Amino acid sequence: MTAPLLSLSRLEVHFPPRRRGGGTARAVDGVNLEVRQGEVLALVGESGCGKTTLARAVLGLQAPTAGTVEFDGKPVERTRAGLRALRREAQLVFQDPTGSLNPRQTIYEIVAEGPRLHRLPDEQARVADALARCGLRPPERFVLRYPHELSGGQRQRVVIAGAMVMAPRLLVADEPVSSLDASVRGEILRLLLDLVRREDVTVLVVTHDLGLAWNIADRIAVMYLGRIVELGPAEQILEKPRHPYTRALLSVVPEAQEMEQEILVGEAPDPTLIPTGCRFHPRCPVLQDGRAEKLGVAGRCQLEDVALTEVEPGRAVACHAVAVRLDAADPSIARAPG
């Protein structure tokens, strides 16, 4: 198995109360996760689940409250030199190319910003090569243009070129196609996959859309209220989701036509109000329709925290109901702490 390029161990990112008497927001709350060299891992979940905060912590843009981030087997040092070295190897692809590109700079100046900050040689050649690799050919047509002169898809290619000009080993793509027309989303996803295949770039895709993960990911990590609740190969999760939250997310994806649609009820997750027991239990269909009671886990769902449980090699789920079914089938199944 390929060694992880990125490792998160019990990572926490908490934010203090915004007002007197308010609660601490536990945006990321004890996440263990590995991203392997050359893979595409999709981090999936609703808005507010903590996935963007986790991505910011990976890139050193947000200081962790606890836990560690390791890159290529070494802890990331939160010093100026340590973060500078990380940003040479790991780059962010922004969600909105219109908002992330300076309208007063030419495409050349935008893409050249990274090499200039890191004082890399052969700036012009690096910029031209990055634009060409990202499908903006010939680069001479684009270097003196401004963002407003390009289409949405071309602007997103500029954003990716601005990351790839640094020759990174890791791309963190935060909702990379959510602001694009459907007609160009496939082109951008194909570009990311081409970069993975041609240049052995590792990609962590942050998205709320399981349909996107369906098309691009090797593995999927499903996140709910600051924690990973299901993790495994994309094909296995998409064909046979185990966690009730994953099933609900997948049931509204057009590709999952055979699944019965499940509409989640209750309030969207609030990281300042973490419920007791399984943090998904207030919205869980398995608890609400009586299946958890029949399995004898309703009380545990409401009172006992639940860790990721290994259900098969490389596949883990955090659900009391799933754990009970496994124990009934094979009481010797080991549990992996989450």
C-alpha positions in Angstrom: 0.0 0.0 0.0 1.3 3.5 -0.9 2.6 5.4 2.1 0.5 8.4 3.1 1.7 11.8 1.9 -0.6 13.6 4.4 -1.5 12.3 7.9 -3.9 13.8 10.4 -3.8 12.5 13.9 -6.6 13.4 16.4 -6.8 16.8 14.8 -9.0 19.4 16.5 -9.8 23.0 15.5 -12.0 24.8 18.1 -13.2 28.4 18.0 -14.0 30.4 21.1 -17.5 31.7 21.8 -18.4 34.8 19.7 -20.5 36.2 22.5 -20.7 35.9 26.3 -22.4 32.7 27.3 -22.0 31.1 23.8 -20.5 27.7 23.2 -17.1 26.8 21.8 -17.4 25.8 18.1 -15.8 22.4 17.7 -15.4 22.6 13.9 -12.9 19.7 13.7 -13.2 17.4 16.6 -10.6 14.6 16.7 -10.0 13.6 13.0 -7.7 10.8 12.0 -7.1 10.7 8.2 -4.4 9.7 5.7 -4.1 10.8 2.1 -1.9 8.6 0.0 0.6 9.7 -2.6 -1.1 10.0 -6.1 -4.7 9.4 -5.0 -7.8 11.6 -5.1 -9.6 11.6 -1.7 -12.9 13.4 -1.5 -13.9 14.9 1.8 -17.7 15.1 1.7 -20.3 16.6 3.9 -23.0 19.3 4.3 -22.1 23.0 4.7 -20.9 23.6 8.3 -19.6 20.1 8.9 -16.0 21.3 9.3 -14.5 20.1 6.0 -13.2 23.6 4.9 -11.8 24.2 8.3 -10.0 20.9 8.1 -8.6 21.8 4.7 -7.3 25.2 6.1 -5.6 23.4 8.9 -3.9 21.0 6.5 -2.5 24.0 4.6 -1.4 25.9 7.7 -4.0 28.6 7.2 -5.7 27.7 10.5 -3.8 26.7 13.7 -5.0 23.4 15.2 -6.2 23.4 18.7 -4.8 19.9 19.2 -3.5 17.0 17.3 -0.9 16.8 14.5 -0.5 17.3 10.8 2.2 15.3 9.1 3.4 15.9 5.5 5.6 13.2 3.9 6.1 11.6 7.3 7.3 14.8 9.1 5.2 17.0 11.5 4.4 20.3 10.0 6.2 23.0 12.0 4.1 26.0 12.8 7.0 28.3 12.3 7.4 30.8 9.5 10.0 28.6 7.8 8.0 25.4 8.4 4.8 26.9 6.9 6.8 28.3 4.0 8.2 24.9 3.2 4.7 23.4 3.4 3.2 25.9 1.0 6.0 25.1 -1.5 4.6 21.5 -1.5 0.9 22.0 -0.9 -1.3 24.4 -2.8 -5.0 25.5 -2.6 -7.4 25.6 -5.5 -10.0 28.1 -4.6 -13.8 27.6 -5.0 -14.6 30.9 -6.8 -12.1 31.9 -9.5 -13.8 35.3 -10.0 -13.3 36.2 -6.4 -9.9 34.7 -5.9 -8.2 36.4 -9.0 -7.1 40.0 -8.7 -9.0 41.9 -11.4 -6.2 44.4 -11.6 -3.4 41.9 -12.4 -2.7 40.2 -15.7 -2.8 36.4 -15.9 1.0 36.4 -16.0 1.2 38.4 -12.8 -1.3 36.1 -11.1 0.4 32.9 -12.0 3.9 34.3 -11.3 3.1 35.4 -7.7 4.1 32.1 -6.2 7.5 31.8 -7.9 8.2 35.4 -7.0 7.4 34.9 -3.3 9.6 31.7 -3.2 12.3 33.3 -5.4 12.2 30.4 -7.9 14.3 30.6 -11.0 13.1 30.7 -14.6 9.9 32.5 -13.8 8.7 33.1 -17.4 9.3 29.5 -18.4 7.5 28.2 -15.3 4.4 30.4 -15.9 4.2 29.5 -19.6 4.6 25.8 -18.8 1.9 25.9 -16.0 -0.6 27.6 -18.3 0.0 25.1 -21.1 -0.3 22.1 -18.7 -3.6 23.5 -17.5 -5.0 23.8 -21.0 -4.4 27.5 -21.7 -2.6 27.1 -25.0 -0.7 28.8 -26.4 0.2 30.6 -23.2 1.2 33.8 -25.2 -2.5 34.3 -25.9 -3.3 34.6 -22.2 -0.4 36.1 -20.3 -1.3 39.8 -21.0 -5.1 39.3 -20.5 -7.1 40.1 -17.4 -9.5 37.8 -15.5 -12.6 39.5 -16.8 -11.6 38.7 -20.4 -11.7 35.0 -19.7 -14.6 32.5 -19.4 -15.4 30.9 -16.0 -13.7 27.7 -17.1 -10.6 29.5 -18.2 -10.4 31.5 -15.0 -10.5 28.2 -13.0 -7.7 26.9 -15.2 -5.7 30.0 -14.2 -6.4 29.2 -10.5 -5.1 25.7 -11.0 -2.1 27.0 -13.0 -1.3 29.3 -10.2 -1.1 26.3 -7.9 0.7 24.0 -10.4 3.4 26.5 -11.2 4.9 25.7 -7.8 5.2 22.0 -8.8 3.3 20.9 -5.6 2.8 17.4 -4.4 -0.6 18.1 -2.9 -3.5 20.1 -4.2 -6.4 20.9 -1.9 -9.4 21.7 -4.0 -12.2 23.4 -2.2 -15.4 22.9 -4.2 -13.4 23.3 -7.4 -16.4 23.2 -9.8 -19.3 24.5 -7.7 -19.3 28.0 -9.3 -19.0 26.7 -12.9 -21.6 25.9 -15.5 -22.4 22.3 -15.9 -21.0 22.4 -19.4 -17.4 23.0 -18.1 -17.4 21.1 -14.9 -16.4 17.9 -16.6 -13.4 19.7 -18.3 -12.1 20.9 -15.0 -12.5 17.5 -13.3 -10.7 15.9 -16.3 -7.9 18.4 -15.9 -7.5 17.4 -12.2 -7.4 13.7 -13.1 -4.9 14.3 -15.8 -2.6 16.1 -13.4 -2.9 13.1 -11.0 -2.0 10.7 -13.7 0.7 12.7 -15.5 2.4 14.3 -12.6 1.6 12.1 -9.6 -0.1 15.0 -7.8 -2.2 14.0 -4.8 -5.6 15.8 -4.6 -7.8 16.4 -1.5 -11.2 17.5 -2.9 -13.5 19.2 -0.4 -17.1 19.1 -1.6 -20.7 18.7 -0.5 -21.5 16.9 -3.7 -21.3 13.1 -3.7 -21.9 13.2 -7.4 -18.6 14.9 -7.9 -16.9 12.3 -5.7 -18.5 9.7 -7.9 -16.7 11.0 -10.9 -13.2 11.8 -9.5 -12.4 10.1 -6.2 -10.4 7.0 -5.4 -11.5 7.1 -1.7 -14.2 9.1 0.1 -14.2 10.4 3.7 -17.7 11.5 4.8 -17.7 14.2 7.5 -20.4 15.1 9.9 -20.2 17.7 12.7 -16.4 17.7 12.9 -15.8 14.0 12.5 -15.3 11.4 9.9 -18.3 9.0 10.0 -17.5 6.8 7.0 -14.2 6.2 5.1 -13.3 3.8 2.3 -12.8 3.2 -1.4 -15.2 5.3 -3.5 -16.7 2.4 -5.4 -17.6 0.6 -2.1 -19.1 3.6 -0.4 -21.1 4.7 -3.5 -22.4 1.2 -4.2 -23.0 0.2 -0.6 -23.0 3.1 1.9 -23.1 1.8 5.5 -23.7 5.0 7.5 -27.2 6.5 7.5 -25.8 9.9 6.8 -23.9 8.7 3.8 -27.0 6.9 2.5 -29.1 10.1 2.9 -26.4 12.2 1.0 -26.2 9.5 -1.7 -29.9 9.0 -2.2 -30.3 12.5 -3.8 -27.5 12.0 -6.3 -28.8 11.3 -9.8 -26.4 8.5 -10.4 -27.9 6.6 -7.5 -31.2 6.0 -9.2 -32.0 2.7 -7.5 -31.8 4.1 -3.9 -34.9 5.2 -2.1 -34.6 8.9 -1.4 -34.1 9.8 2.3 -34.7 13.4 3.4 -32.9 14.4 6.6 -35.1 16.1 9.1 -34.1 18.4 12.0 -31.8 21.3 12.3 -28.5 21.5 10.3 -25.5 20.6 12.6 -24.3 23.3 15.0 -20.6 22.9 16.1 -21.4 24.8 19.3 -24.1 22.2 20.3 -22.6 18.8 20.0 -25.3 16.2 21.1 -24.5 13.4 23.5 -24.0 10.0 22.1 -23.7 9.7 18.3 -23.6 13.2 17.0 -25.9 12.2 14.1 -28.6 10.7 16.3 -31.0 13.7 16.4 -31.4 13.4 12.6 -30.8 9.6 12.1 -33.5 7.7 10.2 -32.4 4.4 11.8 -33.2 5.8 15.2 -36.4 7.7 14.1 -38.1 4.7 12.4 -37.4 2.2 15.2 -34.7 0.1 13.6 -32.2 1.1 16.3 -34.7 0.1 19.0 -35.1 -3.4 17.3 -31.3 -3.7 17.2 -31.1 -2.8 20.9 -28.9 0.3 20.4 -31.3 3.2 20.7 -30.0 4.1 24.1 -26.4 3.8 23.0 -27.1 6.0 20.0 -28.4 8.8 22.3 -25.8 8.4 25.2 -22.6 6.7 24.0 -20.1 8.3 21.7 -19.1 6.1 18.7 -15.7 5.7 17.0 -14.8 4.6 13.6 -15.2 0.8 13.4 -13.3 -1.2 10.7 -15.9 -3.2 8.8 -13.5 -4.6 6.2 -9.9 -3.8 5.2 -9.7 -0.1 4.3 -13.4 0.5 5.2 -14.6 2.1 8.4 -17.9 3.4 9.8 -18.9 5.2 13.0 -22.4 3.8 13.7 -23.7 1.8 16.7 -26.2 0.0 14.5 -23.5 -1.1 12.0 -21.2 -2.2 14.9 -24.0 -4.4 16.4 -24.7 -6.1 13.0 -20.9 -6.8 12.7 -20.7 -8.2 16.2 -23.6 -10.4 15.6 -22.0 -11.8 12.4 -18.4 -12.0 13.9 -17.8 -10.9 17.5 -14.0 -11.0 16.9 -14.1 -8.0 14.5 -11.5 -5.5 15.6 -12.3 -1.9 16.2 -10.1 1.0 15.0 -10.2 4.1 17.2 -11.6 7.1 15.4 
